[in-house]
């Protein structure tokens, strides 16, 4: 099993088991529509040393919300995550993109998920150092929004 398959299986398993207290159909109803958010973030060690600076930017246009989370690490590493989801009646993930690269992260990866088509693409460095690309079409679960949802949004919607 290669790095791509392990990463993909971990991500999908995480989405299925993370929030067991959701409604039976797996969807989180929209009780409060999302809007504009801009957060300035600092990632620190338990001792208080700064590891990375980042931004959380969320924008809403009609029933679509785009959330962009980015961390720039002191050693030049990058964590860049973008999710587009619908907030029409229930939260539904539409697209997800994750880029991680640099010495602070276990391995460079670029993961894209297009939920309506079921296309999942993973780019990673193979054992020979060359870029490998794997694309699969999968039947994705309805509750895939857990993959990218900002935790405060989910908690507010589930507990409202």
Secondary structure, 3 states (H helix, E strand, C coil): CCHHHHHHHHHHHHHHHCCCCCCCCCCEECCCCCCCEEEEEEEECCCCCEEEEEEEEEEEECCEEEEEEEEEECCCCEEEEEEEEECCCEEEEEEEEEEEECCCCCCCEEEEEECCCCEEEEEEECCCCCEEEEEEECCCCCCHHHHCCCHHHHHHHHHC
